[in-house]
Amino acid sequence: MADNKRFIRAHIETTFGTATEILIDRVTGVNYLFHKDGYGGGLTVLLDKDGKPVVTPAEQIQTK
C-alpha cells in the first residue's frame, strides 16, 4: 500500500444534506455501503443478489 488508508471511496452520490458512498476495504476487498442524511448515518456490507458480500478482487482495486 502506498499510503496508510485502509478504505478507498469507489463511488459517491450527494445531494443537499445527504450522501451515499461505496467504500472498498483495501485489505479484504469487501465493499460497504454508507449513507448519511442530516445528522444520521449508517454503514453496511454491500450484498449481491444471492445475499453474499460483494468483494472486489485485489487486482481491480486502484491505489492512488
ABEGO torsion letter per residue (X at the ends): XABABABBBABBBBBBGBBBBBBBBAAAGBBBBBBBBEABBBBBBBBBAAGBBBBBBAAABBBX
